[in-house]
């Protein structure tokens, strides 16, 4: 029996992976591309799941590079062949991987079909269970491989008969659900896809419906449905019955039904220009469980672009209320336009948060709380399931920014208040009044009065009286100066007024207060 040789592609450049996948009709040559990964860590997980025969890997990648990936594969699965993709300057690294068990290498700048196929076939020939190449001329691409090529815009590569047999009806439609940014997005996408297929299976017994789950490079559950005219009319009803699926509830996703199309050659545009845009719309039209292409509300007018210069100018002039009011107004209009790209929307929020933290730091505010939390906010925004949820995260961040601003203002207010209080303590014996003090500190008198009350637990006049009278108590207890002398020493030119104010403050006249104080100290009056 003949078998396909299963190949896993590992490269951090999506275009390289796509180019390799659609370089040729791999199945006709006896190979099947079973998966792809952007780094070594992702690849190791797929190796355990897919058990490929050959891993075709780049060397320079984030998270885990190709050299470490090779060591891990050979440690766990020595039977798997590894072929390295390298650039001209990577030869020393390539040589190191040969010590770890690499079978061969291919230079990236060349990546010629004939050479790549030759290297792969040489590696496959070392795998006993495979008989790669036998009956190759009778092999056509599988339906799944042809659909993947169509979805990526590479054409069906001669699988017309196979596709016609799998999809005999005249209309096509894409169903899906968006799970971008969700934790466990791959698992959720697979679970939702299986649920949609199971529900469609309930209507497929009379041969009016054919369907196939699709794999996409975005995190989306995706199913292609092929129907006759009668079944096409029933599809919205069937879709409504699917919206209660627990898998959709777990993902917090709406079921999206795209516009019908007549030819599989339109699969890529139906996906990219149709279904993905509907998924973006579902992000803004929060709370909907089902979104049909022909039931969208009238789109809102796109807002004017955000004026970062205006926002920055308001910030630098410390007109924070105006700056944040501008953001709030812009966000209302931005969220209302469901044609906005979701990635652009989330990127705007991230960039705005970043700018706020930088501006505050440059202006001397303590922005460390914002800096320490911004990446948590970025992650939460990436995982946000609706524009409303993402906007609430921005509101929370703005609240934290306001707290940073208030903290500095409070510190500045405390410093200014200390200067005012120190001045009163130094000059209480002088004819001290609000007008003279305001002139000294270059304040407007009415503003100084309001400022003093706002930052202290009593008004200016009351505080001056208290300082003077507490000093008078101290002098009376000392028993050296006369009461009329004390009156002048603490700033009261009118002796009778001093006695009146003192009695109100202490509950005793100055003379009675002195007598009581001397008695308590054991002295005779």
Secondary structure, DSSP 8 states (H G I E B T S, - for coil): ----EEEEEE-S-HHHHHHHHTSS-TGGGTEEEEEEESSHHHHHHHHHHH--SEEEEESS-SSS-HHHHHHHHHHH-TTSEEEEEE-GGGHHHHHHHHHHT--EEEETTT--HHHHHHHHHHHHTT-TT--TTTTGGG----HHHHHHHHHTTS--SS-HHHHHHH--SSEEEEEEEE-TT-TTHHHHHHHHHHHHHHHHHTT-TTSSEEEEEE--SSSEEEEEEEE-HHHHHHHHHHHHHHTT-HHHHHHT--EEE---BS-GGGHHHIIIIIIHHHHHHHHHSTT-SEEETT-------------HHHHHHHHHTT-HHHHHHHHHHHHHHHHH-TTS-HHHHHHHHHHHHHHHHHHHHHTT---HHHHHHHHHHHHHHHT-SSHHHHHHHHHHHHHHHHHHHHHHHHHHHHHHHHHHHHHHHHHTTS---HHHHHHHTT--HHHHHHHHHHHSSS-HHHHHHHHHHHHHHHHHHHT-S-HHHHHHHTT-S-HHHHHHHHHHHHSS-HHHHHHHHHHHTT---
